[in-house]
Amino acid sequence: MRLLPWTGTDGKACYLSTDDPGSLLSRLADDVEAAQLASAETVLAGAGAVPHDDKSGERSVRFALTRAVEPLGDVLRIAVSRRGDTR
């Protein structure tokens, strides 16, 4: 069972059961994971600069942290999926 990089409409985890890593749904999941990782890199670059900017105020720090939390959840889900843990 592969944990997919998205949830169902009810917020619960979605799983794929297939022996074909080249199936349409497997390839879609791979593409979504790649996009999520690319987004995380972009957010990390932007958010990582905020604490080092003396002009960053509380609003900037809050915004950067809020934006960083979103892709962190995606990356964690990908890591769990790749290690095969379906907890």
PyMOL Python script that loads the backbone (N, CA, C, O; Angstrom):
from pymol import cmd

cmd.read_pdbstr("""\
ATOM      1  N   MET A   1       0.842  -1.179   0.000  1.00  0.00           N
ATOM      2  CA  MET A   1       0.000   0.000   0.000  1.00  0.00           C
ATOM      3  C   MET A   1       0.889   1.246   0.000  1.00  0.00           C
ATOM      4  O   MET A   1       1.836   1.361   0.779  1.00  0.00           O
ATOM      5  N   ARG A   2       0.557   2.156  -0.884  1.00  0.00           N
ATOM      6  CA  ARG A   2       1.299   3.412  -0.959  1.00  0.00           C
ATOM      7  C   ARG A   2       0.420   4.533  -0.419  1.00  0.00           C
ATOM      8  O   ARG A   2      -0.721   4.710  -0.847  1.00  0.00           O
ATOM      9  N   LEU A   3       0.971   5.282   0.525  1.00  0.00           N
ATOM     10  CA  LEU A   3       0.297   6.462   1.032  1.00  0.00           C
ATOM     11  C   LEU A   3       0.408   7.539  -0.037  1.00  0.00           C
ATOM     12  O   LEU A   3       1.509   7.909  -0.446  1.00  0.00           O
ATOM     13  N   LEU A   4      -0.732   8.038  -0.485  1.00  0.00           N
ATOM     14  CA  LEU A   4      -0.728   9.046  -1.542  1.00  0.00           C
ATOM     15  C   LEU A   4      -0.483  10.437  -0.958  1.00  0.00           C
ATOM     16  O   LEU A   4      -0.764  10.674   0.217  1.00  0.00           O
ATOM     17  N   PRO A   5       0.043  11.361  -1.775  1.00  0.00           N
ATOM     18  CA  PRO A   5       0.397  12.688  -1.261  1.00  0.00           C
ATOM     19  C   PRO A   5      -0.793  13.651  -1.165  1.00  0.00           C
ATOM     20  O   PRO A   5      -0.613  14.865  -1.261  1.00  0.00           O
ATOM     21  N   TRP A   6      -1.978  13.129  -0.980  1.00  0.00           N
ATOM     22  CA  TRP A   6      -3.164  13.949  -0.786  1.00  0.00           C
ATOM     23  C   TRP A   6      -4.124  13.190   0.108  1.00  0.00           C
ATOM     24  O   TRP A   6      -3.973  11.990   0.338  1.00  0.00           O
ATOM     25  N   THR A   7      -5.112  13.911   0.607  1.00  0.00           N
ATOM     26  CA  THR A   7      -6.124  13.286   1.452  1.00  0.00           C
ATOM     27  C   THR A   7      -7.454  13.274   0.709  1.00  0.00           C
ATOM     28  O   THR A   7      -7.632  13.959  -0.298  1.00  0.00           O
ATOM     29  N   GLY A   8      -8.374  12.483   1.227  1.00  0.00           N
ATOM     30  CA  GLY A   8      -9.716  12.445   0.671  1.00  0.00           C
ATOM     31  C   GLY A   8     -10.495  13.675   1.096  1.00  0.00           C
ATOM     32  O   GLY A   8      -9.997  14.491   1.872  1.00  0.00           O
ATOM     33  N   THR A   9     -11.700  13.814   0.599  1.00  0.00           N
ATOM     34  CA  THR A   9     -12.525  14.970   0.941  1.00  0.00           C
ATOM     35  C   THR A   9     -12.836  15.034   2.431  1.00  0.00           C
ATOM     36  O   THR A   9     -13.150  16.099   2.962  1.00  0.00           O
ATOM     37  N   ASP A  10     -12.748  13.892   3.102  1.00  0.00           N
ATOM     38  CA  ASP A  10     -12.994  13.844   4.547  1.00  0.00           C
ATOM     39  C   ASP A  10     -11.730  14.107   5.356  1.00  0.00           C
ATOM     40  O   ASP A  10     -11.762  14.068   6.586  1.00  0.00           O
ATOM     41  N   GLY A  11     -10.612  14.376   4.672  1.00  0.00           N
ATOM     42  CA  GLY A  11      -9.346  14.650   5.355  1.00  0.00           C
ATOM     43  C   GLY A  11      -8.564  13.414   5.736  1.00  0.00           C
ATOM     44  O   GLY A  11      -7.486  13.518   6.322  1.00  0.00           O
ATOM     45  N   LYS A  12      -9.089  12.245   5.411  1.00  0.00           N
ATOM     46  CA  LYS A  12      -8.413  10.997   5.752  1.00  0.00           C
ATOM     47  C   LYS A  12      -7.394  10.623   4.675  1.00  0.00           C
ATOM     48  O   LYS A  12      -7.496  11.048   3.524  1.00  0.00           O
ATOM     49  N   ALA A  13      -6.421   9.828   5.075  1.00  0.00           N
ATOM     50  CA  ALA A  13      -5.367   9.385   4.164  1.00  0.00           C
ATOM     51  C   ALA A  13      -5.936   8.556   3.017  1.00  0.00           C
ATOM     52  O   ALA A  13      -6.923   7.836   3.170  1.00  0.00           O
ATOM     53  N   CYS A  14      -5.285   8.681   1.871  1.00  0.00           N
ATOM     54  CA  CYS A  14      -5.640   7.872   0.696  1.00  0.00           C
ATOM     55  C   CYS A  14      -4.470   6.938   0.407  1.00  0.00           C
ATOM     56  O   CYS A  14      -3.308   7.325   0.530  1.00  0.00           O
ATOM     57  N   TYR A  15      -4.785   5.730   0.029  1.00  0.00           N
ATOM     58  CA  TYR A  15      -3.763   4.725  -0.256  1.00  0.00           C
ATOM     59  C   TYR A  15      -3.991   4.143  -1.646  1.00  0.00           C
ATOM     60  O   TYR A  15      -5.114   4.096  -2.147  1.00  0.00           O
ATOM     61  N   LEU A  16      -2.893   3.705  -2.250  1.00  0.00           N
ATOM     62  CA  LEU A  16      -2.938   3.057  -3.550  1.00  0.00           C
ATOM     63  C   LEU A  16      -2.407   1.639  -3.389  1.00  0.00           C
ATOM     64  O   LEU A  16      -1.336   1.421  -2.823  1.00  0.00           O
ATOM     65  N   SER A  17      -3.161   0.696  -3.888  1.00  0.00           N
ATOM     66  CA  SER A  17      -2.745  -0.699  -3.852  1.00  0.00           C
ATOM     67  C   SER A  17      -2.520  -1.162  -5.292  1.00  0.00           C
ATOM     68  O   SER A  17      -3.472  -1.420  -6.028  1.00  0.00           O
ATOM     69  N   THR A  18      -1.258  -1.262  -5.678  1.00  0.00           N
ATOM     70  CA  THR A  18      -0.916  -1.715  -7.022  1.00  0.00           C
ATOM     71  C   THR A  18       0.509  -2.247  -7.024  1.00  0.00           C
ATOM     72  O   THR A  18       1.345  -1.838  -6.217  1.00  0.00           O
ATOM     73  N   ASP A  19       0.764  -3.149  -7.929  1.00  0.00           N
ATOM     74  CA  ASP A  19       2.124  -3.650  -8.122  1.00  0.00           C
ATOM     75  C   ASP A  19       2.800  -2.953  -9.300  1.00  0.00           C
ATOM     76  O   ASP A  19       3.939  -3.266  -9.645  1.00  0.00           O
ATOM     77  N   ASP A  20       2.089  -2.004  -9.916  1.00  0.00           N
ATOM     78  CA  ASP A  20       2.578  -1.331 -11.114  1.00  0.00           C
ATOM     79  C   ASP A  20       2.976   0.111 -10.796  1.00  0.00           C
ATOM     80  O   ASP A  20       2.118   0.992 -10.740  1.00  0.00           O
ATOM     81  N   PRO A  21       4.285   0.361 -10.585  1.00  0.00           N
ATOM     82  CA  PRO A  21       4.720   1.728 -10.297  1.00  0.00           C
ATOM     83  C   PRO A  21       4.550   2.659 -11.491  1.00  0.00           C
ATOM     84  O   PRO A  21       4.692   3.874 -11.357  1.00  0.00           O
ATOM     85  N   GLY A  22       4.246   2.097 -12.655  1.00  0.00           N
ATOM     86  CA  GLY A  22       4.037   2.907 -13.840  1.00  0.00           C
ATOM     87  C   GLY A  22       2.571   3.171 -14.140  1.00  0.00           C
ATOM     88  O   GLY A  22       2.241   3.726 -15.188  1.00  0.00           O
ATOM     89  N   SER A  23       1.688   2.780 -13.228  1.00  0.00           N
ATOM     90  CA  SER A  23       0.262   3.006 -13.463  1.00  0.00           C
ATOM     91  C   SER A  23      -0.024   4.505 -13.481  1.00  0.00           C
ATOM     92  O   SER A  23       0.763   5.305 -12.976  1.00  0.00           O
ATOM     93  N   LEU A  24      -1.146   4.866 -14.061  1.00  0.00           N
ATOM     94  CA  LEU A  24      -1.527   6.269 -14.173  1.00  0.00           C
ATOM     95  C   LEU A  24      -1.567   6.946 -12.806  1.00  0.00           C
ATOM     96  O   LEU A  24      -1.041   8.048 -12.649  1.00  0.00           O
ATOM     97  N   LEU A  25      -2.179   6.307 -11.825  1.00  0.00           N
ATOM     98  CA  LEU A  25      -2.278   6.902 -10.491  1.00  0.00           C
ATOM     99  C   LEU A  25      -0.914   6.974  -9.799  1.00  0.00           C
ATOM    100  O   LEU A  25      -0.636   7.936  -9.083  1.00  0.00           O
ATOM    101  N   SER A  26      -0.068   5.971 -10.006  1.00  0.00           N
ATOM    102  CA  SER A  26       1.291   6.007  -9.437  1.00  0.00           C
ATOM    103  C   SER A  26       2.083   7.172 -10.023  1.00  0.00           C
ATOM    104  O   SER A  26       2.779   7.883  -9.297  1.00  0.00           O
ATOM    105  N   ARG A  27       1.977   7.365 -11.326  1.00  0.00           N
ATOM    106  CA  ARG A  27       2.697   8.464 -11.981  1.00  0.00           C
ATOM    107  C   ARG A  27       2.149   9.812 -11.526  1.00  0.00           C
ATOM    108  O   ARG A  27       2.913  10.756 -11.328  1.00  0.00           O
ATOM    109  N   LEU A  28       0.830   9.909 -11.360  1.00  0.00           N
ATOM    110  CA  LEU A  28       0.236  11.147 -10.868  1.00  0.00           C
ATOM    111  C   LEU A  28       0.746  11.453  -9.460  1.00  0.00           C
ATOM    112  O   LEU A  28       1.096  12.594  -9.159  1.00  0.00           O
ATOM    113  N   ALA A  29       0.789  10.440  -8.605  1.00  0.00           N
ATOM    114  CA  ALA A  29       1.298  10.630  -7.239  1.00  0.00           C
ATOM    115  C   ALA A  29       2.760  11.079  -7.276  1.00  0.00           C
ATOM    116  O   ALA A  29       3.154  11.958  -6.509  1.00  0.00           O
ATOM    117  N   ASP A  30       3.562  10.488  -8.154  1.00  0.00           N
ATOM    118  CA  ASP A  30       4.962  10.900  -8.296  1.00  0.00           C
ATOM    119  C   ASP A  30       5.065  12.363  -8.719  1.00  0.00           C
ATOM    120  O   ASP A  30       5.894  13.110  -8.200  1.00  0.00           O
ATOM    121  N   ASP A  31       4.218  12.767  -9.664  1.00  0.00           N
ATOM    122  CA  ASP A  31       4.228  14.152 -10.137  1.00  0.00           C
ATOM    123  C   ASP A  31       3.804  15.124  -9.036  1.00  0.00           C
ATOM    124  O   ASP A  31       4.396  16.193  -8.889  1.00  0.00           O
ATOM    125  N   VAL A  32       2.793  14.757  -8.273  1.00  0.00           N
ATOM    126  CA  VAL A  32       2.335  15.613  -7.171  1.00  0.00           C
ATOM    127  C   VAL A  32       3.434  15.725  -6.114  1.00  0.00           C
ATOM    128  O   VAL A  32       3.689  16.814  -5.600  1.00  0.00           O
ATOM    129  N   GLU A  33       4.080  14.615  -5.788  1.00  0.00           N
ATOM    130  CA  GLU A  33       5.174  14.651  -4.812  1.00  0.00           C
ATOM    131  C   GLU A  33       6.300  15.553  -5.300  1.00  0.00           C
ATOM    132  O   GLU A  33       6.843  16.336  -4.521  1.00  0.00           O
ATOM    133  N   ALA A  34       6.656  15.457  -6.572  1.00  0.00           N
ATOM    134  CA  ALA A  34       7.720  16.295  -7.128  1.00  0.00           C
ATOM    135  C   ALA A  34       7.350  17.776  -7.024  1.00  0.00           C
ATOM    136  O   ALA A  34       8.191  18.607  -6.682  1.00  0.00           O
ATOM    137  N   ALA A  35       6.110  18.097  -7.316  1.00  0.00           N
ATOM    138  CA  ALA A  35       5.650  19.489  -7.216  1.00  0.00           C
ATOM    139  C   ALA A  35       5.666  19.965  -5.763  1.00  0.00           C
ATOM    140  O   ALA A  35       6.043  21.104  -5.486  1.00  0.00           O
ATOM    141  N   GLN A  36       5.263  19.106  -4.848  1.00  0.00           N
ATOM    142  CA  GLN A  36       5.268  19.471  -3.430  1.00  0.00           C
ATOM    143  C   GLN A  36       6.694  19.715  -2.933  1.00  0.00           C
ATOM    144  O   GLN A  36       6.934  20.655  -2.176  1.00  0.00           O
ATOM    145  N   LEU A  37       7.634  18.878  -3.353  1.00  0.00           N
ATOM    146  CA  LEU A  37       9.025  19.059  -2.939  1.00  0.00           C
ATOM    147  C   LEU A  37       9.611  20.338  -3.527  1.00  0.00           C
ATOM    148  O   LEU A  37      10.353  21.048  -2.848  1.00  0.00           O
ATOM    149  N   ALA A  38       9.288  20.635  -4.775  1.00  0.00           N
ATOM    150  CA  ALA A  38       9.765  21.867  -5.400  1.00  0.00           C
ATOM    151  C   ALA A  38       9.198  23.088  -4.676  1.00  0.00           C
ATOM    152  O   ALA A  38       9.904  24.072  -4.460  1.00  0.00           O
ATOM    153  N   SER A  39       7.929  23.017  -4.307  1.00  0.00           N
ATOM    154  CA  SER A  39       7.299  24.106  -3.564  1.00  0.00           C
ATOM    155  C   SER A  39       7.974  24.287  -2.206  1.00  0.00           C
ATOM    156  O   SER A  39       8.199  25.414  -1.763  1.00  0.00           O
ATOM    157  N   ALA A  40       8.292  23.182  -1.553  1.00  0.00           N
ATOM    158  CA  ALA A  40       8.960  23.253  -0.247  1.00  0.00           C
ATOM    159  C   ALA A  40      10.323  23.930  -0.366  1.00  0.00           C
ATOM    160  O   ALA A  40      10.705  24.709   0.508  1.00  0.00           O
ATOM    161  N   GLU A  41      11.056  23.640  -1.436  1.00  0.00           N
ATOM    162  CA  GLU A  41      12.357  24.288  -1.651  1.00  0.00           C
ATOM    163  C   GLU A  41      12.193  25.792  -1.801  1.00  0.00           C
ATOM    164  O   GLU A  41      12.973  26.564  -1.243  1.00  0.00           O
ATOM    165  N   THR A  42      11.185  26.210  -2.550  1.00  0.00           N
ATOM    166  CA  THR A  42      10.939  27.629  -2.765  1.00  0.00           C
ATOM    167  C   THR A  42      10.560  28.323  -1.464  1.00  0.00           C
ATOM    168  O   THR A  42      11.078  29.395  -1.150  1.00  0.00           O
ATOM    169  N   VAL A  43       9.661  27.710  -0.714  1.00  0.00           N
ATOM    170  CA  VAL A  43       9.229  28.288   0.560  1.00  0.00           C
ATOM    171  C   VAL A  43      10.400  28.352   1.534  1.00  0.00           C
ATOM    172  O   VAL A  43      10.571  29.347   2.239  1.00  0.00           O
ATOM    173  N   LEU A  44      11.200  27.301   1.574  1.00  0.00           N
ATOM    174  CA  LEU A  44      12.353  27.282   2.476  1.00  0.00           C
ATOM    175  C   LEU A  44      13.317  28.422   2.169  1.00  0.00           C
ATOM    176  O   LEU A  44      13.827  29.071   3.083  1.00  0.00           O
ATOM    177  N   ALA A  45      13.565  28.663   0.900  1.00  0.00           N
ATOM    178  CA  ALA A  45      14.471  29.749   0.515  1.00  0.00           C
ATOM    179  C   ALA A  45      13.931  31.094   0.975  1.00  0.00           C
ATOM    180  O   ALA A  45      14.679  31.915   1.505  1.00  0.00           O
ATOM    181  N   GLY A  46      12.651  31.322   0.777  1.00  0.00           N
ATOM    182  CA  GLY A  46      12.065  32.600   1.185  1.00  0.00           C
ATOM    183  C   GLY A  46      11.944  32.743   2.687  1.00  0.00           C
ATOM    184  O   GLY A  46      12.314  33.774   3.249  1.00  0.00           O
ATOM    185  N   ALA A  47      11.433  31.724   3.335  1.00  0.00           N
ATOM    186  CA  ALA A  47      11.228  31.783   4.784  1.00  0.00           C
ATOM    187  C   ALA A  47      12.548  31.783   5.540  1.00  0.00           C
ATOM    188  O   ALA A  47      12.661  32.390   6.605  1.00  0.00           O
ATOM    189  N   GLY A  48      13.540  31.102   4.989  1.00  0.00           N
ATOM    190  CA  GLY A  48      14.840  31.038   5.659  1.00  0.00           C
ATOM    191  C   GLY A  48      15.552  32.376   5.730  1.00  0.00           C
ATOM    192  O   GLY A  48      16.397  32.585   6.600  1.00  0.00           O
ATOM    193  N   ALA A  49      15.221  33.275   4.829  1.00  0.00           N
ATOM    194  CA  ALA A  49      15.865  34.590   4.813  1.00  0.00           C
ATOM    195  C   ALA A  49      15.272  35.530   5.860  1.00  0.00           C
ATOM    196  O   ALA A  49      15.945  36.464   6.297  1.00  0.00           O
ATOM    197  N   VAL A  50      14.043  35.302   6.262  1.00  0.00           N
ATOM    198  CA  VAL A  50      13.344  36.233   7.156  1.00  0.00           C
ATOM    199  C   VAL A  50      14.045  36.421   8.498  1.00  0.00           C
ATOM    200  O   VAL A  50      14.241  37.567   8.903  1.00  0.00           O
ATOM    201  N   PRO A  51      14.435  35.367   9.210  1.00  0.00           N
ATOM    202  CA  PRO A  51      15.062  35.586  10.520  1.00  0.00           C
ATOM    203  C   PRO A  51      16.400  36.330  10.443  1.00  0.00           C
ATOM    204  O   PRO A  51      16.849  36.904  11.435  1.00  0.00           O
ATOM    205  N   HIS A  52      17.028  36.321   9.277  1.00  0.00           N
ATOM    206  CA  HIS A  52      18.334  36.968   9.126  1.00  0.00           C
ATOM    207  C   HIS A  52      18.220  38.415   8.657  1.00  0.00           C
ATOM    208  O   HIS A  52      19.227  39.111   8.519  1.00  0.00           O
ATOM    209  N   ASP A  53      17.002  38.861   8.414  1.00  0.00           N
ATOM    210  CA  ASP A  53      16.762  40.225   7.958  1.00  0.00           C
ATOM    211  C   ASP A  53      16.380  41.090   9.158  1.00  0.00           C
ATOM    212  O   ASP A  53      15.335  40.887   9.777  1.00  0.00           O
ATOM    213  N   ASP A  54      17.237  42.048   9.475  1.00  0.00           N
ATOM    214  CA  ASP A  54      16.991  42.909  10.632  1.00  0.00           C
ATOM    215  C   ASP A  54      15.707  43.724  10.497  1.00  0.00           C
ATOM    216  O   ASP A  54      15.178  44.210  11.496  1.00  0.00           O
ATOM    217  N   LYS A  55      15.206  43.876   9.286  1.00  0.00           N
ATOM    218  CA  LYS A  55      13.997  44.663   9.058  1.00  0.00           C
ATOM    219  C   LYS A  55      12.727  43.824   9.166  1.00  0.00           C
ATOM    220  O   LYS A  55      11.619  44.352   9.073  1.00  0.00           O
ATOM    221  N   SER A  56      12.891  42.517   9.364  1.00  0.00           N
ATOM    222  CA  SER A  56      11.722  41.641   9.486  1.00  0.00           C
ATOM    223  C   SER A  56      11.009  41.905  10.800  1.00  0.00           C
ATOM    224  O   SER A  56      11.600  41.834  11.877  1.00  0.00           O
ATOM    225  N   GLY A  57       9.754  42.204  10.688  1.00  0.00           N
ATOM    226  CA  GLY A  57       8.946  42.417  11.884  1.00  0.00           C
ATOM    227  C   GLY A  57       8.178  41.158  12.238  1.00  0.00           C
ATOM    228  O   GLY A  57       8.331  40.110  11.610  1.00  0.00           O
ATOM    229  N   GLU A  58       7.353  41.289  13.256  1.00  0.00           N
ATOM    230  CA  GLU A  58       6.569  40.149  13.725  1.00  0.00           C
ATOM    231  C   GLU A  58       5.665  39.600  12.628  1.00  0.00           C
ATOM    232  O   GLU A  58       5.530  38.383  12.495  1.00  0.00           O
ATOM    233  N   ARG A  59       5.045  40.471  11.843  1.00  0.00           N
ATOM    234  CA  ARG A  59       4.154  40.011  10.767  1.00  0.00           C
ATOM    235  C   ARG A  59       4.913  39.182   9.738  1.00  0.00           C
ATOM    236  O   ARG A  59       4.407  38.166   9.261  1.00  0.00           O
ATOM    237  N   SER A  60       6.120  39.612   9.395  1.00  0.00           N
ATOM    238  CA  SER A  60       6.928  38.866   8.423  1.00  0.00           C
ATOM    239  C   SER A  60       7.302  37.488   8.949  1.00  0.00           C
ATOM    240  O   SER A  60       7.255  36.497   8.221  1.00  0.00           O
ATOM    241  N   VAL A  61       7.667  37.442  10.208  1.00  0.00           N
ATOM    242  CA  VAL A  61       8.047  36.169  10.818  1.00  0.00           C
ATOM    243  C   VAL A  61       6.839  35.233  10.891  1.00  0.00           C
ATOM    244  O   VAL A  61       6.952  34.047  10.582  1.00  0.00           O
ATOM    245  N   ARG A  62       5.701  35.758  11.295  1.00  0.00           N
ATOM    246  CA  ARG A  62       4.487  34.936  11.352  1.00  0.00           C
ATOM    247  C   ARG A  62       4.106  34.413   9.964  1.00  0.00           C
ATOM    248  O   ARG A  62       3.756  33.243   9.807  1.00  0.00           O
ATOM    249  N   PHE A  63       4.178  35.287   8.965  1.00  0.00           N
ATOM    250  CA  PHE A  63       3.845  34.885   7.603  1.00  0.00           C
ATOM    251  C   PHE A  63       4.792  33.787   7.124  1.00  0.00           C
ATOM    252  O   PHE A  63       4.347  32.782   6.570  1.00  0.00           O
ATOM    253  N   ALA A  64       6.093  33.975   7.336  1.00  0.00           N
ATOM    254  CA  ALA A  64       7.081  32.982   6.906  1.00  0.00           C
ATOM    255  C   ALA A  64       6.841  31.642   7.591  1.00  0.00           C
ATOM    256  O   ALA A  64       6.916  30.592   6.953  1.00  0.00           O
ATOM    257  N   LEU A  65       6.555  31.677   8.882  1.00  0.00           N
ATOM    258  CA  LEU A  65       6.307  30.437   9.614  1.00  0.00           C
ATOM    259  C   LEU A  65       5.031  29.758   9.120  1.00  0.00           C
ATOM    260  O   LEU A  65       5.004  28.540   8.941  1.00  0.00           O
ATOM    261  N   THR A  66       3.995  30.528   8.903  1.00  0.00           N
ATOM    262  CA  THR A  66       2.737  29.971   8.396  1.00  0.00           C
ATOM    263  C   THR A  66       2.954  29.312   7.040  1.00  0.00           C
ATOM    264  O   THR A  66       2.479  28.199   6.810  1.00  0.00           O
ATOM    265  N   ARG A  67       3.664  29.984   6.145  1.00  0.00           N
ATOM    266  CA  ARG A  67       3.927  29.431   4.812  1.00  0.00           C
ATOM    267  C   ARG A  67       4.833  28.196   4.891  1.00  0.00           C
ATOM    268  O   ARG A  67       4.687  27.279   4.082  1.00  0.00           O
ATOM    269  N   ALA A  68       5.759  28.158   5.846  1.00  0.00           N
ATOM    270  CA  ALA A  68       6.688  27.031   5.962  1.00  0.00           C
ATOM    271  C   ALA A  68       6.012  25.779   6.512  1.00  0.00           C
ATOM    272  O   ALA A  68       6.420  24.665   6.186  1.00  0.00           O
ATOM    273  N   VAL A  69       4.993  25.948   7.336  1.00  0.00           N
ATOM    274  CA  VAL A  69       4.301  24.806   7.942  1.00  0.00           C
ATOM    275  C   VAL A  69       3.586  23.980   6.874  1.00  0.00           C
ATOM    276  O   VAL A  69       3.559  22.752   6.962  1.00  0.00           O
ATOM    277  N   GLU A  70       3.015  24.626   5.884  1.00  0.00           N
ATOM    278  CA  GLU A  70       2.253  23.919   4.852  1.00  0.00           C
ATOM    279  C   GLU A  70       3.100  22.882   4.098  1.00  0.00           C
ATOM    280  O   GLU A  70       2.726  21.709   4.068  1.00  0.00           O
ATOM    281  N   PRO A  71       4.223  23.275   3.490  1.00  0.00           N
ATOM    282  CA  PRO A  71       5.019  22.272   2.776  1.00  0.00           C
ATOM    283  C   PRO A  71       5.720  21.287   3.706  1.00  0.00           C
ATOM    284  O   PRO A  71       6.064  20.183   3.286  1.00  0.00           O
ATOM    285  N   LEU A  72       5.936  21.671   4.961  1.00  0.00           N
ATOM    286  CA  LEU A  72       6.535  20.732   5.909  1.00  0.00           C
ATOM    287  C   LEU A  72       5.627  19.524   6.086  1.00  0.00           C
ATOM    288  O   LEU A  72       6.110  18.394   6.157  1.00  0.00           O
ATOM    289  N   GLY A  73       4.330  19.744   6.157  1.00  0.00           N
ATOM    290  CA  GLY A  73       3.371  18.642   6.240  1.00  0.00           C
ATOM    291  C   GLY A  73       3.423  17.761   5.002  1.00  0.00           C
ATOM    292  O   GLY A  73       3.352  16.535   5.098  1.00  0.00           O
ATOM    293  N   ASP A  74       3.548  18.399   3.824  1.00  0.00           N
ATOM    294  CA  ASP A  74       3.643  17.633   2.574  1.00  0.00           C
ATOM    295  C   ASP A  74       4.907  16.773   2.554  1.00  0.00           C
ATOM    296  O   ASP A  74       4.856  15.598   2.191  1.00  0.00           O
ATOM    297  N   VAL A  75       6.029  17.357   2.941  1.00  0.00           N
ATOM    298  CA  VAL A  75       7.304  16.635   2.928  1.00  0.00           C
ATOM    299  C   VAL A  75       7.283  15.480   3.924  1.00  0.00           C
ATOM    300  O   VAL A  75       7.798  14.401   3.632  1.00  0.00           O
ATOM    301  N   LEU A  76       6.698  15.697   5.085  1.00  0.00           N
ATOM    302  CA  LEU A  76       6.584  14.624   6.075  1.00  0.00           C
ATOM    303  C   LEU A  76       5.735  13.481   5.519  1.00  0.00           C
ATOM    304  O   LEU A  76       6.084  12.313   5.692  1.00  0.00           O
ATOM    305  N   ARG A  77       4.632  13.804   4.857  1.00  0.00           N
ATOM    306  CA  ARG A  77       3.764  12.780   4.265  1.00  0.00           C
ATOM    307  C   ARG A  77       4.533  11.977   3.205  1.00  0.00           C
ATOM    308  O   ARG A  77       4.399  10.756   3.132  1.00  0.00           O
ATOM    309  N   ILE A  78       5.331  12.662   2.393  1.00  0.00           N
ATOM    310  CA  ILE A  78       6.138  11.985   1.369  1.00  0.00           C
ATOM    311  C   ILE A  78       7.154  11.056   2.033  1.00  0.00           C
ATOM    312  O   ILE A  78       7.344   9.924   1.589  1.00  0.00           O
ATOM    313  N   ALA A  79       7.800  11.529   3.086  1.00  0.00           N
ATOM    314  CA  ALA A  79       8.790  10.703   3.786  1.00  0.00           C
ATOM    315  C   ALA A  79       8.141   9.446   4.362  1.00  0.00           C
ATOM    316  O   ALA A  79       8.686   8.349   4.240  1.00  0.00           O
ATOM    317  N   VAL A  80       6.991   9.608   4.981  1.00  0.00           N
ATOM    318  CA  VAL A  80       6.273   8.460   5.547  1.00  0.00           C
ATOM    319  C   VAL A  80       5.908   7.492   4.433  1.00  0.00           C
ATOM    320  O   VAL A  80       6.065   6.281   4.582  1.00  0.00           O
ATOM    321  N   SER A  81       5.429   8.017   3.332  1.00  0.00           N
ATOM    322  CA  SER A  81       5.042   7.181   2.200  1.00  0.00           C
ATOM    323  C   SER A  81       6.217   6.383   1.659  1.00  0.00           C
ATOM    324  O   SER A  81       6.081   5.198   1.355  1.00  0.00           O
ATOM    325  N   ARG A  82       7.353   7.020   1.540  1.00  0.00           N
ATOM    326  CA  ARG A  82       8.523   6.370   0.951  1.00  0.00           C
ATOM    327  C   ARG A  82       9.161   5.325   1.856  1.00  0.00           C
ATOM    328  O   ARG A  82       9.825   4.405   1.380  1.00  0.00           O
ATOM    329  N   ARG A  83       8.959   5.468   3.150  1.00  0.00           N
ATOM    330  CA  ARG A  83       9.529   4.456   4.039  1.00  0.00           C
ATOM    331  C   ARG A  83       8.574   3.266   4.174  1.00  0.00           C
ATOM    332  O   ARG A  83       8.928   2.251   4.774  1.00  0.00           O
ATOM    333  N   GLY A  84       7.379   3.390   3.622  1.00  0.00           N
ATOM    334  CA  GLY A  84       6.436   2.282   3.622  1.00  0.00           C
ATOM    335  C   GLY A  84       5.605   2.165   4.875  1.00  0.00           C
ATOM    336  O   GLY A  84       4.913   1.166   5.071  1.00  0.00           O
ATOM    337  N   ASP A  85       5.663   3.166   5.724  1.00  0.00           N
ATOM    338  CA  ASP A  85       4.905   3.169   6.982  1.00  0.00           C
ATOM    339  C   ASP A  85       3.530   3.772   6.705  1.00  0.00           C
ATOM    340  O   ASP A  85       3.439   4.921   6.274  1.00  0.00           O
ATOM    341  N   THR A  86       2.477   3.024   6.943  1.00  0.00           N
ATOM    342  CA  THR A  86       1.137   3.514   6.645  1.00  0.00           C
ATOM    343  C   THR A  86       0.334   3.783   7.921  1.00  0.00           C
ATOM    344  O   THR A  86      -0.885   3.611   7.947  1.00  0.00           O
ATOM    345  N   ARG A  87       1.024   4.201   8.963  1.00  0.00           N
ATOM    346  CA  ARG A  87       0.333   4.508  10.229  1.00  0.00           C
ATOM    347  C   ARG A  87      -0.684   5.582  10.064  1.00  0.00           C
ATOM    348  O   ARG A  87      -1.350   5.955  11.030  1.00  0.00           O
TER     349      ARG A  87
END
""", "prot")
cmd.dss("prot")
cmd.show_as("cartoon", "prot")
cmd.util.cbc("prot")
cmd.orient("prot")
